Amino acid sequence: MRKWAESLDGIDAEDAAILGTQKINGEALLKLTEDKLMQDGMPRGPASALMGAVNALLAASVRAKNGERRRILLPHATHSTANHC
């Protein structure tokens, strides 16, 4: 989780470490909000970037379940991922 978060623009090792400190896994990440991340000590900018990336992944998952296949770019990401369903 931390390595993925660190790969996003606007999130450094210190911000990503909050996910480890709070023992955030994939399921917990989906339940987080920007406000909860900020309560845990993450600044607003990185919290917003992280939630933007999570929302993009959720949207890609929905598209994949609906049979769409296309390349997605994660907001604030330093690289793109392909949707291989």
Contact map, one row per residue, 1 for C-alpha under 8 A:
1111100000000000001100011100000000000000000000000000000000000000000000000000000000000
1111110000001001101100000000000000000000000000000000000000000000000000000000000000000
1111111000000001000000000000000000000000000000000000000000000000000000000000000000000
1111111100000000000000000000000000000000000000000000000000000000000000000000000000000
1111111100100001000000000000000000000000000000000100000000000000000000000000000000000
0111111110111011000000000000000000000000000000000000000000000000000000000000000000000
0011111110100000000000000000000000000000000000000000000000000000000000000000111000000
0001111111100000000000000000000000000000000000001100100000000000000000000001110000000
0000011111100000000000000000000000000000000000001000000000000000000000000001110000000
0000000111110000000000000000000000000000000011001000000000000000000000000001000000000
0000111111111111000000000000000000000000000001001100000000000000000000000000000000000
0000010001111111000000000000000000000000000000000000000000000000000000000000000000000
0100010000111111100000000000000000000000000000000000000000000000000000000000000000000
0000000000111111110000000000000000000000000000000000000000000000000000000000000000000
0000010000111111111000000000000000000000011001000000000000000000000000000000000000000
0110110000111111111100000000000000000000000000000000000000000000000000000000000000000
0100000000001111111110000000000000000000000000000000000000000000000000000000000000000
0000000000000111111111000000000000000001110000000000000000000000000000000000000000000
1100000000000011111111111000000000000000000000000000000000000000000000000000000000000
1100000000000001111111110000000000000000000000000000000000000000000000000000000000000
0000000000000000111111110000000000000000000000000000000000000000000000000000000000000
0000000000000000011111110000000000000001000000000000000000000000000000000000000000000
0000000000000000001111111000000000000000000000000000000000000000000000000000000000000
1000000000000000001111111111100000000000000000000000000000000000000000000000000000000
1000000000000000001000111111100000000000000000000000000000000000000000000000000000000
1000000000000000000000011111110000000000000000000000000000000000000000000000000000000
0000000000000000000000011111111000000000000000000000000000000000000000000000000000000
0000000000000000000000011111111100000000000000000000000000000000000000000000000000000
0000000000000000000000011111111100000000000000000000010000000000000000000000000000000
0000000000000000000000000111111100000000000000000000010000000000000000000000000000000
0000000000000000000000000011111110000000000000000000000000000000000000000000000000000
0000000000000000000000000001111111011000000000000000000000000000000000000000000000000
0000000000000000000000000000001111111000000000000010000000000000000000000000000000000
0000000000000000000000000000000111111100000100110010000000000000000000000000000000000
0000000000000000000000000000000011111110000000100000000000000000000000000000000000000
0000000000000000000000000000000111111111000000000000000000000000000000000000000000000
0000000000000000000000000000000111111111110000100000000000000000000000000000000000000
0000000000000000000000000000000001111111111100100000000000000000000000000000000000000
0000000000000000000000000000000000111111110000000000000000000000000000000000000000000
0000000000000000010001000000000000011111110000000000000000000000000000000000000000000
0000000000000000010000000000000000001111111000000000000000000000000000000000000000000
0000000000000010010000000000000000001111111101100000000000000000000000000000000000000
0000000000000010000000000000000000000100111111100000000000000000000000000000000000000
0000000000000000000000000000000001000100011111110000000000000000000000000000000000000
0000000001000000000000000000000000000000001111111000000000000000000000000000000000000
0000000001100010000000000000000000000000011111111100000000000000000000000000000000000
0000000000000000000000000000000001101100011111111110000000000000000000000000000000000
0000000000000000000000000000000001000000000111111111000000000000000000000000000000000
0000000111100000000000000000000000000000000011111111100000000000000000000011000000000
0000100100100000000000000000000000000000000001111111110000000000000000000000000000000
0000000000000000000000000000000011000000000000111111111000000000000000000000000000000
0000000000000000000000000000000000000000000000011111111100000000000000000111000000000
0000000100000000000000000000000000000000000000001111111110000000000000000111100000000
0000000000000000000000000000110000000000000000000111111111000000000000000000000000000
0000000000000000000000000000000000000000000000000011111111100000000000000000000000000
0000000000000000000000000000000000000000000000000001111111110000000000000110000000000
0000000000000000000000000000000000000000000000000000111111111000000000000100000000000
0000000000000000000000000000000000000000000000000000011111111100000000000000000000000
0000000000000000000000000000000000000000000000000000001111111110000000000000000000000
0000000000000000000000000000000000000000000000000000000111111111000000010000000000100
0000000000000000000000000000000000000000000000000000000011111111100000000000000000000
0000000000000000000000000000000000000000000000000000000001111111110000000000000000000
0000000000000000000000000000000000000000000000000000000000111111111110000000000000000
0000000000000000000000000000000000000000000000000000000000011111111110000000000000101
0000000000000000000000000000000000000000000000000000000000001111111100000000000000000
0000000000000000000000000000000000000000000000000000000000000111111100000000000000000
0000000000000000000000000000000000000000000000000000000000000011111110000000000000001
0000000000000000000000000000000000000000000000000000000000000011111111000000000000000
0000000000000000000000000000000000000000000000000000000000000011001111100000000000111
0000000000000000000000000000000000000000000000000000000000000000000111110000000001100
0000000000000000000000000000000000000000000000000000000000000000000011111000000111100
0000000000000000000000000000000000000000000000000000000000010000000001111100000111100
0000000000000000000000000000000000000000000000000000000000000000000000111110101110000
0000000000000000000000000000000000000000000000000001100110000000000000011111101110000
0000000000000000000000000000000000000000000000001001100100000000000000001111100000000
0000000111000000000000000000000000000000000000001001100000000000000000000111110000000
0000001110000000000000000000000000000000000000000000100000000000000000001111111100000
0000001110000000000000000000000000000000000000000000000000000000000000000001111100000
0000001000000000000000000000000000000000000000000000000000000000000000001100111110000
0000000000000000000000000000000000000000000000000000000000000000000000111100111111000
0000000000000000000000000000000000000000000000000000000000000000000000111100001111100
0000000000000000000000000000000000000000000000000000000000000000000001110000000111110
0000000000000000000000000000000000000000000000000000000000010001000011110000000011111
0000000000000000000000000000000000000000000000000000000000000000000010000000000001111
0000000000000000000000000000000000000000000000000000000000000001001010000000000000111
